[in-house]
Structure formats: C-alpha cells, structure tokens
C-alpha cells in the first residue's frame, strides 16, 4: 500500500485510516472535536458520552496502528474528556505519556456559572518509552533559563533550557506586562484580529505552537499526520519545516481552504506569529498592557522571497 503524501483526504477519518499502512507515520497531531457543542459545518459536536468515547477509542487506536515503533502522538483536548482520553491512551492502547502540557491562552470562553475557560490540554504520547524522537538540543525548541536572564550566571548553559509543561499565552496576566526575567514562551491563541487568521475555521491553532511540537518530535523528511485537518495549521507548519505530511478532513469546504492555504507557503518559510518568546501578537493591543505598562509589540516574521517556479510538490485534495 502506497502512502499518499502531501495530500488531504476528504471523508470520515475512520474510513481514511484504512488507506494508511501500519507503522508508516513518525508524528501524529490530533485536535479532535471536544464534544462541547461547537458549530462545525459537517459534524455534530454534541454526541452521547458513551458514543463519543467509543469513537475516540477507535480513531486513537488507528493512530497507534499507523505510528512507527518510534512514533509520537500529540493530542489536544478540553477539560470535559481529557482524563478519559488519557486513560484510553495509556490503559487500552498501551501508550506512554511523556508530558501533560497545559496550554494557557487569552481570548478564552467567558462563562456565567463557572470560571472562564482559558486553557486546553496537550498530551505527548509515545509508543516506545525508550525509543522516540525528542530533539532537546534544537535551538528553536529551547528557551532562555532564569540563570541567563535573571542572574547573568556564567555557569548557565548558553543554549538555554527546555520549556516547562505550562505554555502561557496570556501576556496581560504577567506582572507589568512582559519582563526579561520570564523563561516561558508567549505565543497567542489565534483570534479574529490576528494576521495569521485563515478565517474559514473557528478553531485555528497558532503556527508557533505546532512549530514547537513538530521541531521537537520529528526530523526533516519525517511524515506528519493530522486526522482532523481543520484550518490546516499542522500541515502548513509541517511543510514550512521540511516534513512530509498527510491530513484527513470531513468537511469539503475546510479541506479545499486548507489546501489553498498549504499551497500558498513554501518549505523554509517563516512561521507566522511572534518570533521571540517575549512578544505579543494582537494588532489591537497597541503595545500596552492593561495596567498601562508597555509591551514589546509583535514583529512580522521575515519572509523569504517567493520563487517564481511552481512548486512541484503542490498539495493535493482527494474527495470521497
């Protein structure tokens, strides 16, 4: 069976997994429906609890099947089913959870009967607890340490340190805005006013977040799978970082728009979003924090000059 690379397959993911050979994928990233009633154009996001969990177990078991023995699986999920899906992955599918990352973002969901939602869970699973890709020495993954930023300690590793397992995306919650003594990355959730916003899908991941995951857990030329392509961010970032990629998408509209977005970029292009850890990205912030102190304004990423030659590896869409 030949693996269809640089392609979005349109249709039901459980059916499309049959087109992927076992042990062929290096990295899978999945941001599935959270089953909280979000409005998609072709999916009802309010399933019976037992049906949703059974469906989740089925597609997750397919992810495990197609992963290489050294493969990695990242899962993004909300509070409602985070614990259940983690147990399915560990107890039923025999995956090892290497990290449980909390993605803490701004522009969250305001609630009237509970505290406002401002985070999601990112689970980092591997098939083999001893053999997996983790590029801890990649300078694009590492962040400055407190020894470097606060104490200017000469004993500090000049290459910095690995990020913590809480990724903060709310610059207004940092005392006095951004200060140089913080060692946490600040990259925002993609809101409607952001430059990188594609506009056709309501749940768009930041390119910088996917960049951290793909850089850390795969190598150039590796194959990245996203079974819920949505806005296409995973595949866009995979292409920019020189990875092969494959996506599934139920919606014909989302799939067509994602293909157009992928074909608009080239391998080697800069990722959208602030290139430095201590920068904010909203256009509407005007460089100021809520208490009046000054933020560092976001810089537009430097782009390579586009080639006039047509990309010979143009993304393809196969509709069911």
N, C-alpha and C positions, 0 to 999 in steps of 0.2 A: 504494500500500500504506500503510495507516494504522498508525502505530507504537503498540503497546499500552503506555501509560504507567501508572505506579503499579500495576504488575502483576508477579506472579511466574508465569512459565510453567513448568509442571512437565513434565519429559521430558528427553531427550537434548539437550545443548546444540548439537550439530552439526545436528540437525533443527530446533531452535528458532531458530537464527540465520536460517533462511530466512524467518522472519516479520518480520525487521528490515530496513528499507530501507537501501541503501548510503548512506553519508555522512550518517547521522542522529544519531550519538552524539557527545557532547562529551568524555566521560571514561569510560574502562573501567578497572575494577579487577578483577583476577583472582587468586584464591588457589586454584589447582587442586590436585588430589591430587598428592602429591610422589612417588608410586610407591615407597613405602618400607614397604608392608605395613600401613598404618594401617587400623583397622577402621571402615568405613562400613556403613550398613545396606543399601545397594543398589549398592555399587560395589566391585569387587575391586581393591585398591590394590597389586597386585604383577603388573604386566604385563611381558611380554617387552620388553627395552630398545628394540628397533627399533620395535615396535608403539607403545610409549608416545611415542617421539619423533615418529613419523608422526602419531599422534593429536594431539599438541601442536602440530605444524606446521599441521594442518588447522583446529583451533579458533582458533589465533592468527591465521591468515590471514583468518578470518571476522571477528575483532576489527578487523583493519586495514580490511577492506571496509566495515564499518558505521561506522567513525570518520569524522567530518567531516575535511576537509583540514587544519583547525587542531586536530584532536583529539589527545588524550593517552591513553596506555595505561600503567598500572602493573601490574607482575607480581610476585607474592610466590612465592618458590620456595626449596627447600632446596639444600644443597650438591651432592647427587647429580646434579642436572641443570641447575644454574644456568648453567654455562658453555655447555652445549649449547643451551639455550633462548635465551640472549643472542645466540649466533651465528645461530640461526634467525631471530630478530627483525631482526638487522642485515643479514646476508648474503643471506637468502632473501626477507624481507618488506620490506626497504629502510626500516626504522625507524631513527631516530637515538636513541641512548641519552644522555639529558641528565644522568642521575645514577645511580650504583650505590650504593644506601644499604644499610648493614649494620644490621639491627635486632637488637640485643643484649639478650636478655631473661633474666629469672630464671625459676625453676621449669622448667629445661631437662630434657633427657633424659640420665640417667646411663648411662654406657657402661663396659664392663669391658675392652674391647680397643682403645679409642681415647679421646681426650679427649672429655669430655662435650659434647653438643650444646647450645649456648646462643645460637644466632643463626639468622636467616633473611636471605635476600637480597630487596631491593625494587628492581626495575629501573623507571626512569622513562623511557619511550619517547615520542617524538612523531613524527607523520607528516611534518611540515614543520619542518626545523631552524630556520627563521627566523620562522614564524608559529605560535604556540601560546600557550595561556593559562598564565601564571605570575604569580600575584598576590604579588609580592615585598614590596609595601608594606602588605599586610594585617596589622594589629597582632596578630591572633590567630595568625598564622603565625610572626612574628618572635620572637626571644628576646633577653634582655639580653646585651650584649657584655662582654668582660673589662674594657674601658676603663671601663664603667659600674660593674661590680660590684667589681672589684679595686682600681682606681686612682682611681675617682671623678673621672675626667678630664672636664673641662668641654667638651672638644672632641668627646667621644663623641656619636654620633647618638642623640638621645633616644628614637628609635623602635626602638633595638636593631639586631639583625642577623639575617640568615637562619640557620637551623640548619645544623649540619655534616651530613656524609653518613654519620655513625655515630650512631644513635639508641640511647642506653644505657638499658636497662630493669632494671639490677641495682643498686639503691641500696646493697646490702651491700658492693659492690666499691669504692665511693667511700671514700677515706680519711676516717676519722672521721664516717662517715655523710654526711649532706647538709651542704654548706657553701655559704655565699653567694657564693663565688668561682667556682662552676661555671656554665658557659653552655650546658650540654647539657640537653635535656628529659628528665625521668624520668617515664615512664608505663608501668605494668607490664603484662606478659602477663596475660591473664585466667585466673586459677587458680580452682579449685573453691570457695574461700572468699570470692571477691570478690563484692561487691554486684551488679555488672553481669552476672554469670554467668547466661546463659539456661538452661543445664542440659541441653538436648536435643542439643547438638552438641559434640564434643570439641575442635574447632579453632576457637575463637572469638577474633576479632581485637579489640583494645581500641578503643573508640569514639574515644579521643583520637588514636590513630594514623591512623585513617581520616579524622578531622576535619582533621588537618594536610594530608593529601593532597587531600581534596575542596575545602577552602578555597583551597588554593594553585593547583589546576589546573582549577577550574571557577568559574562565577559563578551567582548565584541564577537559577533558571529553567532552567539548563542540564540536559541529560539525562545521567544516570549509569547505566552498565550494569555488572552483576556476573553473569557467566555461570556462576559457581559460588556460588550464594547462601549455602548452608550455614546458619549461625546467623542470617543476615540483617543483620549489623552494617553492611555497606556501605549497604544500603538504609535502615536506621534512621537512620544519620547523614545520608545524603542528604536524607531527609525533614525531619529536625531543622534542617538548614541551608538549607532552602528550594529544594532542587533537585528536578527531576523524576527518576524512576528506573524501572528495569526490571531484573528478575532472572530467571535460569534456575536450576532445581534438579531434579536427577534423582530425589531421594527425595520421595515424597508426604508422609512424616512430617515431614521437615525443612521442606518448603515450607509446610505448614499451620502449624507452630510459628513459622516466620519471619513469616508473615502476621499471626498474633496479636501477635507482638512489635512489628511495624510499626504496627499499628492501636492499640497502647497508648500511642503517642507522638504529639506534635503538632509542626508546624513552629514553630520558635522555642524548643523545649525545650532545656535544657542537656544537654551531652554527659556521659555517665557517666565516672567516673574523676576523679582529682585535677585541679582547675582550674589549679593553679600548677605551674610546671616543677619546683620543688624539693620535691615532696611524694611520699610513698609511698602505696600503696593497700591492701596486705594487711591484713585485720582482725586477723590473728594476730600481727602484728609487735609490738603493744603499745607502739609508739612507740620501740623501741630497736633499735640496730644490733647486730651480732654481737659487737662488742668492748665493748659496754656504753654507748657514747655515745648521746645522744638524737637521734632522728629527729623531723622535723616530721610529725605524724600527718595522715592524709588527712582533708580536709573533704568532706562530702557536697555534691554540686553543688546550687546553689539552683535550685529548680523553680518554673516558673510555675504559677499556679492553673489547673487543668484547666477547659476550657469545658464547660458542661452540654449544649451543642449537639453533635449527632452530626456527625462530620467528613464533609463532602460528598465528600471525595476519599479515601474509605476504600480501603485496599489490597485488591487482588483476586487470586484464585488461579485459574488455568486449568489443569486437569489434562488430560494427553494420554489 
